[in-house]
């Protein structure tokens, strides 16, 4: 069954029939995690590196790299019995803007923050498919951890 990981959401599953899907990653970053020992998969769709300091209407914790990635890893370990040492982690998305004057460089900032968070948690990532000027749609097979990537150029 396809389970859609929406913007700022996370899904973790140990159901071998599930496929985790997230659509049209541009500057957003998807972090996928797979436990070969437990056959558990997780995917989070990160939108921003971190919340603004004095923002009153904060969005859920999975919206931000600084909170979403640690929360997903914590849930994998506490709720599904995974060990950090058995996790295979991958990064996708973080595309560059096609605008000439991209002052925010959000894709790059998202990638950098995710990498910093993983480093602070003593976790390595196995692979990345990040940057560029493409949109990525991911499908992750929960039973195998394999990921199918469909790409499309970003146009104005």
N, C-alpha and C positions, 0 to 999 in steps of 0.2 A: 504494500500500500504506500502510495506517495504521501509524504508528510512535508508540507511546505514550511520552511524556516523563513518567516517574514522579516522585514526590516526591524532591527533591534530585538530579535528573538533568538531563542536557543531551543534546540530539541536534542534530547539524548534518548537513544533507544537500544534495547537488546532484542527486539523482535526481528528475527532473521528475514521476515517478509517485507520489512520497511525499507523505503528508499527516501533519504533526506534530500530535499531539493531547495535550492535558493536561486532566485532569478535575477538576472541583469545587474550583476555586481559591476559598478563602475568605480567610483572613488571609495565605496564601501569595501570592507575586507571580511571574507569568511574565513574562520579558523575551524578546521576539522580535526577531530581527534578520534583515534581508533585503538581499541585494546585488543590485541591478538589473543591474549589469554582468556578474556571474558566475552569476546565477540560483541563488544559494545561500541557504538558510534555516537559521536556528538558533533553538532555544527552550530556555530553562533555567527550571526550576521551583524557585524560591527559597523556603525555609522560614523561615529566621531571618536577621536582619541580619548577625550575626557570631558566631563561636564564643566560648563562655565562655573566659576567660583560662586557667584551670588545669584545663580539662576533659581527662581522660585518654583517653577513648574518643571521639575526634573522628570525626565523620561526614564523608563525602566532600566535596570542595571546592565542588561545585555546590549543596550544601545551604544555603550562606551567600551573601548578596548581596556581601559584601566580597571573596570569593574566586571565586565562580561567574561573575559577570558579566565580570570581567577575563579569566578563563580562556577563556570562550566567545569573546570578541572576539579574543584572541590566537590561538586555534585557527582562527577564520575567516580571519584574515590570513595566518598561517603555513602552514596546511595547504591552504587553498583559494584563496590568492592574492588575497583581498579587500583593498581599501584602506578605511581607516576613513572616508574622505570619501564613499564610495559606500554606506555602510550606513544603512538605514532602521530605526530602533529604536522599539519600542512597549512599553508597560507595561500589565499587566492584573492584577486581583486586589486584594489588600491591603484586604479588607473589614473593616469594624468589627465588633466583637463585639456580639451582641444583649443581652448581660448588662449590667445596670445599672452594676455596679462592675467595669469592665474596667481593672484596674490596669496590665496589660501593654501594651495598645494595640499589639499585635504587627503588625497590618495596616499601621497608620500608620508604625511604625518600619521595617518592610520597605520601604515605598514611599520613605521619606526616605533610607534607606541606598542603595537602588538609584539614586536621583537623584544622591546625593553621589558615588557611584562613577562614574557616567557623566560627571558634571561634571569630576571629577578626571582622567578619560581624554580630556577635551575632546570628548565625544560628546553630541549633543543627541538627544532623543527626539521623534518626530513626533506621537505621539498617546498618550493614556492612556485607559483604561477601568478606573478604580480606585475604591476606597472603597465606601461604601454598606453595605447589609445584604443583599448577594446573593452567590451562588456562581456562578462562571463556568467554563464548559467551552470550550476553544479548539480550533479546527481550522485549521491553517496549511497552505496549498497551497504546496509548495516551488517549483513552476514560476512562480508569479505573486506570491508573498508575501502574497496576500489571506488574511484571517483571518475565520472565521465564529465568532461568539460566541453561546453559548446560556446564558441566565441562569435562575436559580431563587432564590426567597427563602430566606434562612437561617432555619431554625426550630430551637427547642430540642428 
